[in-house]
Amino acid sequence: MTLKDFFIALSENQTLNSVAQKYGFKLGAQSVVAGTNIDEVVASIKELNAQGISCTVDNLGEFVFEKSAALEAKVQILAVIERIHSENLQAHISLKPSQLGLDIDYDFCYDNLEEIVAAAYNYQIFVNFDMENYARLHPSFQLLEKLSEQYNNIGTVIQSYFFESDDNVDRYKDYRLRIVKGAYKEDGSVAFQAKEEIDRKYIEHIEHHLLHGKFTSIATHDHNVINHVKQFVKTHNIPYEKFEFQMLYGFRKELQLSLAQEGYNFCTYVPFGHDWYGYFMRRLAERPQNLSLISKQVFNKKSNTVIAVAAGAFLLGRMTKRKK
Ligand SMILES: Cc1cc2nc3c(=O)[nH]c(=O)nc-3n(C[C@H](O)[C@H](O)[C@H](O)COP(=O)(O)OP(=O)(O)OC[C@H]3O[C@@H](n4cnc5c(N)ncnc54)[C@H](O)[C@@H]3O)c2cc1C
C-alpha cells in the first residue's frame, strides 16, 4: 500500500472522522481550512478579495447519510449565499451533491440543490458542482443537466484521470468547467493510474475547453501546467476573461498572489466548517510532502498524536478485517 492509498483510506474512515470532529479544529488543519463558521470564512474571503483574488466557498461535509445532516448543510450554504450577496463578496459556491443527499435519495438531493441554485440565481451567483468518486459521477452529471434546463448559473468539474473525460469535456463544453487531475482513488478499469498519462490528459482537456468551451477554471498547484497555459493562451489569443486559475486555500500562497498580480483571474477554493477531516486527509494523499509542510507550520504535539492514533487505528482496522 502506498502512502497515497493510506491517506485516501483514512479520508474514508467514518470513525476517525467523528473522532477528529470531537477533538476540535486545532489539530493541524487550520492552515488549509478557513475556519469553522461563516463569520470566519467571510473574514478570510475579505482578505483574499482585498488582494484581487476571488473565492469559491465550500461548506465541508462528508458521510451524509441522514436527511437532517443534508438539510443542515443546505441551510448553511443558503446562509453563505446571503452573506456573499449582502456583503458584496467576490465569491461563488462549490458544493458536493453527496452532502446534499445524493447517497440518500436522488429526488431529495435534487430538491435541495434546486433550492440552493435558485437562491444563487436570484443574485447571479455561480454554483459549482464539485465532482467526487466515480460512483457519483453520472448521477451528478444528471443533476446538473436537469437543473440547467431552468438555471444558467451552474457548472461542474472534469476529472482528467477518467477515461471518459475526453467525451465529457466535449459534451459539457457549454458549461463553465473546472478542470482537475482527480483526487479520489479510482479503479484501473475507469481511470488512468500513471501520473504521466494523467498529466498528459490534463493538458489536453484544458486546451480543449479553452479553445471550444465556455469558461475554464484551471485548478492545479502544478507550476508546469500553469506555465504551459500561460504560453498557450498567448499563442491562441485567448482573452483573460475566458479563464481563471484556481488553487486551494493555504497552498502555494505566493504563487496565488503573483498570478493575481500578473493580471490573471485567480480564484481560491475556500473550505470551511467542522467536517474538515476527509478534505484534510485527501490533501495529504495528493502530496505526502504536505504533511511535512503542515507539520513545520502548524502541527503541534497534539496533532501529531492524532495522526499517530489515526495511523494506528487504521492499521488495526486492516489487521482485524484481514483476520475476519
Ligand atoms: C481549486 C481546486 C478544486 C478541486 N476540485 C476537485 C474536485 O471537484 N474533484 C476532484 O476529484 N479533485 C479536485 N481537486 C483536486 C485535484 O483533482 C488534484 O488532486 C490536486 O489538485 C492535485 O493535483 P495538482 O494538479 O494540484 O498537482 P500534483 O499533480 O499534485 O503536483 C504536480 C507538481 O506540482 C508541484 N506542486 C503541487 N503541489 C504543490 C505544493 N503544495 N507546493 C509546491 N509545489 C507543489 C510539484 O512539483 C508537483 O510534483 C481540486 C483541486 C483544486 C486546486
The ligand as an SDF file (V2000), in Angstrom:
LIG
                    3D

 53 58  0  0  0  0  0  0  0  0999 V2000
   -9.3320   24.5380   -6.6810 C   0  0  0  0  0  0  0  0  0  0  0  0
   -9.3190   23.0440   -6.7580 C   0  0  0  0  0  0  0  0  0  0  0  0
  -10.5150   22.3540   -6.8140 C   0  0  0  0  0  0  0  0  0  0  0  0
  -10.5220   20.9510   -6.9130 C   0  0  0  0  0  0  0  0  0  0  0  0
  -11.7110   20.2790   -7.0460 N   0  0  0  0  0  0  0  0  0  0  0  0
  -11.6920   18.9340   -7.2300 C   0  0  0  0  0  0  0  0  0  0  0  0
  -12.9020   18.2040   -7.4730 C   0  0  0  0  0  0  0  0  0  0  0  0
  -14.0140   18.7430   -7.5260 O   0  0  0  0  0  0  0  0  0  0  0  0
  -12.7990   16.8520   -7.6280 N   0  0  0  0  0  0  0  0  0  0  0  0
  -11.5930   16.1890   -7.6010 C   0  0  0  0  0  0  0  0  0  0  0  0
  -11.5520   14.9620   -7.7930 O   0  0  0  0  0  0  0  0  0  0  0  0
  -10.4470   16.8710   -7.3590 N   0  0  0  0  0  0  0  0  0  0  0  0
  -10.4600   18.2070   -7.1690 C   0  0  0  0  0  0  0  0  0  0  0  0
   -9.2750   18.8720   -6.9300 N   0  0  0  0  0  0  0  0  0  0  0  0
   -8.0380   18.1030   -6.6580 C   0  0  0  0  0  0  0  0  0  0  0  0
   -7.2860   17.7370   -7.9280 C   0  0  0  0  0  0  0  0  0  0  0  0
   -8.0070   16.7430   -8.6290 O   0  0  0  0  0  0  0  0  0  0  0  0
   -5.8680   17.1970   -7.6250 C   0  0  0  0  0  0  0  0  0  0  0  0
   -5.9900   16.0370   -6.8450 O   0  0  0  0  0  0  0  0  0  0  0  0
   -4.9870   18.1640   -6.8750 C   0  0  0  0  0  0  0  0  0  0  0  0
   -5.1400   19.4720   -7.3320 O   0  0  0  0  0  0  0  0  0  0  0  0
   -3.5010   17.7350   -7.0260 C   0  0  0  0  0  0  0  0  0  0  0  0
   -3.0760   17.8610   -8.3490 O   0  0  0  0  0  0  0  0  0  0  0  0
   -2.2820   19.1610   -8.8970 P   0  0  0  0  0  0  0  0  0  0  0  0
   -2.7220   19.3960  -10.2920 O   0  0  0  0  0  0  0  0  0  0  0  0
   -2.5030   20.3180   -7.9720 O   0  0  0  0  0  0  0  0  0  0  0  0
   -0.7510   18.8200   -8.8860 O   0  0  0  0  0  0  0  0  0  0  0  0
    0.0600   17.4790   -8.4900 P   0  0  0  0  0  0  0  0  0  0  0  0
   -0.0530   16.5020   -9.6090 O   0  0  0  0  0  0  0  0  0  0  0  0
   -0.3190   17.0630   -7.1080 O   0  0  0  0  0  0  0  0  0  0  0  0
    1.5260   18.0540   -8.4300 O   0  0  0  0  0  0  0  0  0  0  0  0
    2.2910   18.3220   -9.6080 C   0  0  0  0  0  0  0  0  0  0  0  0
    3.5280   19.0900   -9.2190 C   0  0  0  0  0  0  0  0  0  0  0  0
    3.1700   20.4200   -8.7920 O   0  0  0  0  0  0  0  0  0  0  0  0
    4.0190   20.8320   -7.7190 C   0  0  0  0  0  0  0  0  0  0  0  0
    3.1950   21.0530   -6.5050 N   0  0  0  0  0  0  0  0  0  0  0  0
    1.9800   20.5370   -6.2520 C   0  0  0  0  0  0  0  0  0  0  0  0
    1.5130   20.9620   -5.0670 N   0  0  0  0  0  0  0  0  0  0  0  0
    2.4630   21.7540   -4.5460 C   0  0  0  0  0  0  0  0  0  0  0  0
    2.5790   22.4810   -3.3380 C   0  0  0  0  0  0  0  0  0  0  0  0
    1.6180   22.4990   -2.4180 N   0  0  0  0  0  0  0  0  0  0  0  0
    3.7180   23.2010   -3.1490 N   0  0  0  0  0  0  0  0  0  0  0  0
    4.7210   23.2130   -4.0770 C   0  0  0  0  0  0  0  0  0  0  0  0
    4.6500   22.5220   -5.2430 N   0  0  0  0  0  0  0  0  0  0  0  0
    3.5510   21.8140   -5.4710 C   0  0  0  0  0  0  0  0  0  0  0  0
    5.0290   19.7150   -7.5070 C   0  0  0  0  0  0  0  0  0  0  0  0
    6.1740   19.9920   -8.2840 O   0  0  0  0  0  0  0  0  0  0  0  0
    4.2920   18.5030   -8.0340 C   0  0  0  0  0  0  0  0  0  0  0  0
    5.1650   17.4700   -8.4610 O   0  0  0  0  0  0  0  0  0  0  0  0
   -9.2750   20.2620   -6.8830 C   0  0  0  0  0  0  0  0  0  0  0  0
   -8.0740   20.9730   -6.8370 C   0  0  0  0  0  0  0  0  0  0  0  0
   -8.0730   22.3360   -6.7920 C   0  0  0  0  0  0  0  0  0  0  0  0
   -6.7610   23.0790   -6.7720 C   0  0  0  0  0  0  0  0  0  0  0  0
  1  2  1  0
  2  3  1  0
  2 52  2  0
  3  4  2  0
  4  5  1  0
  4 50  1  0
  5  6  2  0
  6  7  1  0
  6 13  1  0
  7  8  2  0
  7  9  1  0
  9 10  1  0
 10 11  2  0
 10 12  1  0
 12 13  2  0
 13 14  1  0
 14 15  1  0
 14 50  1  0
 15 16  1  0
 16 17  1  0
 16 18  1  0
 18 19  1  0
 18 20  1  0
 20 21  1  0
 20 22  1  0
 22 23  1  0
 23 24  1  0
 24 25  2  0
 24 26  1  0
 24 27  1  0
 27 28  1  0
 28 29  2  0
 28 30  1  0
 28 31  1  0
 31 32  1  0
 32 33  1  0
 33 34  1  0
 33 48  1  0
 34 35  1  0
 35 36  1  0
 35 46  1  0
 36 37  1  0
 36 45  1  0
 37 38  2  0
 38 39  1  0
 39 40  1  0
 39 45  2  0
 40 41  1  0
 40 42  2  0
 42 43  1  0
 43 44  2  0
 44 45  1  0
 46 47  1  0
 46 48  1  0
 48 49  1  0
 50 51  2  0
 51 52  1  0
 52 53  1  0
M  END
$$$$
